[in-house]
Amino acid sequence: MSSRRRGDELLTVDLGTQSLRLVAYDNTGSRQWAWSAPVDSHIDGDVYEQSPEQWESLLLQGLQEAQHAGVKPLAIAAAGTLAGYVAVGSDGRSLGAATMYPDRRATGQVSRVSQVLRAVGNDDGLRVHAADPLPQWLDLVARTPEKARHTSHFLDSTGWLNHLLSGESTLNAFTGLRLYDANVRKALSVDNAPFGRIVKVGQEVGEMRPELVARFDFGRVRVISAAFDSKSAYLGAGLFSPGEAVDISGTVSSLGVLWQQRIDDPDRRIYSVPFVGQHLVRGSTAAAGSSLEWMCRNLLCEDPIALEQLASQAPPGANGLTFLPYLSGERSPLWNPWASGAMLGLRLSSNSADFARAVFEGLAFSVGHIADVMRGCGVEMQSVRLAGGLARSSLLGQIKADVLRVPVAPFVDHELTSQGLAAILAVATGQAVDLVQASRRLNTIERWVEPQQSTRAAYRDAYERYRSASACLEPSYVSSMKPMI
């Protein structure tokens, strides 16, 4: 973007697990400017944390860069990662590190919340997870009661970003669904927990803090509520007809299918939430791009491009190797934070190309496992759009088309969260009628990839090995945590 002042851009803030990204769009939906910086993580056993102070520092740095580029935002919307809980003191500052989604310390509170839900509430088809707001708050109270007493607001990462921008303490509507009802909160003694007010997507949170407006010479800027990163990405996908799906694969993989009605899985392996007048049926894995990075860094010492080229040298089925990508536990459909990765079928003849191919196939099979559960609940996918960093991989795209047995198509711009935020802003500022119109103005399909009949038998056999291995190993996934008293 040139340095001349343009004015009235829609400015988006996307805080992912590895980076913070700001993008400005003009009123035609064209991207005018972008900036990003890496985010650090602290990982130690069950602990997975990031620094809210670093988030704030990077946000201010990004706003400074936007000013230097001549961006004059009309409105701004922010999306953080799912979870990323921050305890905020009375002075508006964080009281410690942010607890990220893979953190397992609140796992002991899941059964407590689940029992109360069964007794006095309605879970609305949602599975209680350690990264939900209720287990997170209960864990904070149990582990660090003094910190809990000094907490004025308990915000997820999206809420923290909105707090930094506007001074308001809010909870996005999709995370708010997991507060359930007043009876549940009362039974858990969390009816006064400081989660902040729930705001709908597209609702104005407030205006940008006056000190930020003055510092960056922005003028009046409306702060608009969005949702956490993957949900904002789905909102930017332009889904319209039942059966249209999006696979968002970055650090993790998330599969969502638009459906005309709510789907209740009695085993809570998948779930559905209200979505632009219909429902979005969801399931997410725990490690996708992070599995490829792990393989590149620790085993094959290749960069991602070289790893894909290496994987292309092995045949479908990876000569009998099966990779379970449970390097961060597993979410849907296992929902076991203690699951661990595995490579099975090793022989003296196995080579590095087989290893690489098995990892790519394992990522596709993990999404296929979610799709199978959806299919068993009556949800049929017609097509899948691909987003996230892994959508750049033509090999993985073809494998997913073959495994899912439907056409897939990567978006030209893989940063779907930023586009989703821009779509939300376009509707909120009157530049678009609805999210579908706004999204389809912002994103375009690169190409359609059709499933290959020639690989069907090989992938059927390889997928059956994957499912069998997963089922056989599941009893061995045990907690390393001491039981909570």
N, C-alpha and C positions, 0 to 999 in steps of 0.2 A: 504493500500500500504506500502511496506517496505521502509526503509530510503535509500536504495541504489539508485544511480543515473541511470536513465533509458535513458532519452534523446529522443528528437523528438516527444514528446507527442503533441496532439491537445488539447488545453486548452480552455474551454468554460466558459462564465460568463453569468449567468441568473439572472437578477434583476426582481423579481416578486413584487407583492403588499405587501407581508409579509416577504420576505426573499431575501437575495442575496446568490447565490449558484455558486461555482466553481467546475468543473469536468474535469478531465484529461483522455483522451482516448489514447490507443496505436495505432499503425498502422494496427492492425487487427480489430479495432472497439471495443475492450474490454475496459470497464471502469477500470481505474487503481487507481484513487484517487478521493475523493469528500470532500467538506467542505461547510458548510452553516452557516449563522447567521441571526437573525431576523432583520427586518427593521421596524422602528417606523412611525406612521402616525399621523398627526394632523387633526382632524375632528371637525368642528364647523359650524353647519347649512349648508350653501352653500359652505363652504370652505373645501377642502380636499387636504392637502399638505404633502410632505415629504421633507427631508433635503438632498440636493445634497452633503453637507459636510459629512453627515453620509454615503451616498453611497460611496464617495471617501475613507473615513476611512475604511469601510468594504472591499472595493476592495483591498486596500493596505494590510489589515490584511489577506485577502484570498491569495494574492500573496506571502505574507510572509510564510503562512502555506504551500503553494505549494513548496516554496523553501526548507522548512524544510523537506518535504516529498520526496525531491529529484526530483521533476518535473523539466524538462528542455524543455520548450515548443518550438516547431518549429513554431507554429502559434497560434493565439488567436482570438476568435470571441465573441462578446458581444451582448446580446439582453436585452433591457429594457422593461418596461411595455409600453402599448399603451399610448401616451401622456407623462406626466411627464416632462413638459416644464421648461427649465432652462434658465434664462437670464444670459449671460456671459459677464463680463466686459472686458476692454482692457487688463487687467492683466491676463486674462484666468481664473479668479475665478468667482464663481456664485455671483449674486447680490441679492439673496434671495431664498426663498423656491421654490421647484418644484411643479407646478400645476398638480395634478393627474387627471385621467380620470373622476372620479365621481364628480369633482368640477363643480359647476353650474354657476359660475360668468360670464362665457363667453356666456351663453345662449342667452343673448340679441343681440349678434352679428351674430347669426345663420341666422336670417331672412335677415339681410343686405347682407351677402354673397350669400344667396339663390337668392335674388332679382337680384343681379348683374349677377349671373350665368345665370338666365333666360334671362337677357337682352343682354349680350354680349358673353357668353361662352357656354361650353358644360360640363355638370356634369358627363358625361360618366356613367350614371346610379348610381352614388354615392349619398348618402344622406349627406347633410352638418350636422355636429355635433359640439357641443360646444368644444369637445376635438380635433378638427382638427386644423392644424397649423394656418390657416388664422383667424378664430374667436379668437384663443388664442392670436395672435399678436395684433389684433385690440383691444382686451380687455386690454392687457397690456398698450397699448398706451392711451386708454381712462381712465383707472383707475390710472395708475402711469406713467404719461408722462415723469417725470424726470428720472425714472428708464429706460424707453424705450430709452431716449436720450443717456444714458450711456451704452446701450447694444451693444456690438460688434457682438455677435452671439446669436441666439435664437434657442436652441437645444432641441429636445425631449430626453427622458431618454436614448435611444439607442445612440443618437448622443453625449450625455454627457459622457457616458462610453467610446466611441471611442475617444473623446477629451482627457479624462484623460489618456488613454493608448497611444495615438499617437500624441496628440497636434493638430490634424486636426479637422476642423469643417465641419461635414457632415450631411446629411439627408438621411435616408434609402429610397429606391425606392418606397416601398409601401406607406409610409407616403407622399412621394413626389408626388404621384398621386393626392393628395388633395390640391396641389398648382394650379391645373388646368392649365390655359395657361396665356401668358403674357397679353392678353387683360383684363382678369379678374383681375389680380393683379394690372394693371394700373388703372382700374376703381375704385378699392378699395384704391388706393394710397399706395399700399404695394409692388410696384415693386422693391423697394430697401430694403425690409425687410431682415434682416441678418439670413436667414435660413440655410446657409451653402450649399455646393455643394451636389447634389444628386448623390448617389453611388449605383450601382447595387449590388444585392446579389452575393457574391463570389468575388467581386472586392477588390483589395488590397487598404485599406485606407492609409496605410503608414507602418512604422516600429515603434515598441515600443519605447517610449521616452528613450533617452540614460541614463537619470538619473534612470529610472526604471530598465533598463538592468543592470546597474552597481550595483544598490542597491540589486537586487535579484540574481545577477550572472547568468543571463539567456542566454546570448549570443544574436545573432540576432533573433528577433521574429517578424514575419509578422502579422500585424493587418488586419483581413479580415472582410469586411462588411457583416452583416446579415440583419435581419429585427426585428421588435418588437417581443415580446415573443410568442404570439399566432401564428403569421405568420411563425416564425422560426420553431415552433412546427409542423405546417402543412407540412412544407418542409421536416421535418424529419419523416413523417408518411409513406412514401413509397407508396403514392397513385399512381395508374397506369391506371386503367380502369374507364371510366365514370360510375358514380353511387356509387363508393367507397367513404365513408365518414369518418370523424373523429369528435368525440365529445370530446372536451378538457374542462374538468370541474374541476376548482379549486375554487378560489374566485368567478369567474364568469363561465358561460358555453358558449362555442363557438362551433358552428356546421358549418362544411365546407364540401361541396360535390364537388368532381371532375366532371367536365362537359366538353363536347367537344366544346361548344360555349358559348359566352357571353350571360347572361340572363339579360334582362332589365325589372324590375318590375316597372310599371307606378306609383305605390304608394311609391316606394323607401323604402319598408319594408325590403328587402334583397338587396344584391348587388353582383357583381362578378368582379374578377380581373384576369389579366393574371397570369398563374401559370404553370410552367414547360411544356410549349407548348400547354396547354389547358386552362381551366378557373377554378377558385375556386369560388363556390357560397357560400356566407357567411351570417351568422346571429349570433348575440351574445346576451345573457341575461346580466343583470346588477348584479345579486346576486345569487350565487349557494352555494358554500361552506360557504360563509358568512351568508347565511340564516340558515344553520345547526348550525353554531357556535353561532348565535344569539339565536336559540332555546335552545341549550345546556346551554348557559350562563344565559339566562334571564327567561326562563319559566320552563323547565323540570330539570335543574340542573343535567344533565347527561353528561358523556363523550361521544364522537362520537360512540364508540363501543357499549356502553350501549344503546344509542339512537337508533341505528340500531336494536339491539335485541328487544327493546321495540316496535319499528315500526313493526317488524315481527309478533308481537302478534295480530295485527289488520288485518282484511281482506282487499283485494283489494277494493278500493273505500272509505276506512277509515270511514266506517259507516256514510257516508254522509257528512263528513267534506271536505271543499275545501280551499286550501291555495294558495294565490297569492304571489309569492316570489318577490315582487317589493320593497324590503327594501332599495334599492339604486336607486329608480326610475326604469325605464325599458328601455332597448334598443330595439332590434328587437323582435317582429315586431311593438311594440307600439311607440317607439321612444319618450318617454315622461319622462323627468328627474324628473317630479313632481309626477309620479305615486307612490303609497304607498302600502305596503303589507296589507293583510287582511286574516282573518280566518272566513269562513262562514259555516253555517249549524250547529251551536252549539246547543246542547240540554242537558238536565239534564243527559242524559245517556252517553254523550261524556266523554271519559276518556283519560288518558295520552298516551296510545298506539295509539288511534285514532289521537291525535295531532301529534305524531311523524310520523305516516304513512302518514298523509296529507302533511307534509312538504316534505318528500321524493317524493311523487306523484306530488306535485306542481312543483318541480324541473324538473321532467320528462315531465310534461305537458308543461312547458315553452319552452323546446326544441322541443316538439311535435308541438307546435304552429308555431315555425319557419319552421319545416319540412312541415307542411301543406301549408304554404305560398309558399315554394319552389315547392311543388307538384302542386299547382295551376298555377305556372309559367312554368310547363313542366319538372321539374327536379325530377327524380325518384331515390331514394336511393336503393341500392342493399344490402348494409351491412354497419355497423358502427364500427369503432375501437374506443376504449375508452382510454383516457389519462387524466392526471391530478390527483390530490389527491383523487377526488371522484371516480375514476376508481377502487379504492380499495374496494368500497362497492359492495358486491355481490347482496344485495337487490336492490340497485338503478340500477345496471346493468340489472337485470331481469325486473324491472319495465320499464326501457327504451326499452328493447327488446319488451315487450308486448305493450307499447304505440306506438312505432314507427313501429311495425309489420315487423321488419327485424332482422336478426341475428346481435348480437353485440359481440365484443371481446375486453377485456382489454389487453393492452400491459403488458408484464412481468415487464418492467421498465416504470413506469408511468411518469417519468420526460422527457417528449417528447421534451421540448424546448432545453434542453442540448443535446439530441440526434440530433435534427435538426441542431444545431450549429456545432456539430461534423461532420455531413454529409456535411455541407457547406464547412467546413475546409478540409475534405477528398478530395472533388472535387478540391478545390482551390490549394491544395498541390500535386495533381496528384496521390493520393492514391485510387481514385475511378473515374470511367468514368463519372457518372452522379449522380444526387441526389437520384434517385430511387434505383440504385445499392448500393449507400452508406447507404441509410436509411435502406434498408432491411438487410444489414449486421449488422446494429446496433440494430434493434428492432425485437422482436419476440412476437407472440401472446400467451397469457396465455391459453385461451380456448374460444370456441365459445358458446354463450348463445342463444338458440333459443326462439322465442316468444311462449307463451303458449296459446293454444286455450281456455283453461278453464277460463282464466281471461278476455277474449276479451270483453264480454258483460259488465262486471263490470267497466272496464277501459273506454269503450266507453261512458257509462253514466256519469262516473266521469269527463271525459274530456269535455263532453258537459256542465256540470255544471261549470267547470273551464272557458271555453270560454264565457259562458253566464255571469258569475260573472265579468269577466274582461271587457266585453263590457258594462255592466250596470254601473260599477264604473268609467269607463274612463272619463265621463264628470265631475266628481268631482275632478279630478287631476288638480289643478290650481297652477300657479306660485306664489311663495312668494316673488318674486323680484319686485322692483319698475321698472316701464317702463323706458328704457333708452332714454335720450333726444338726 
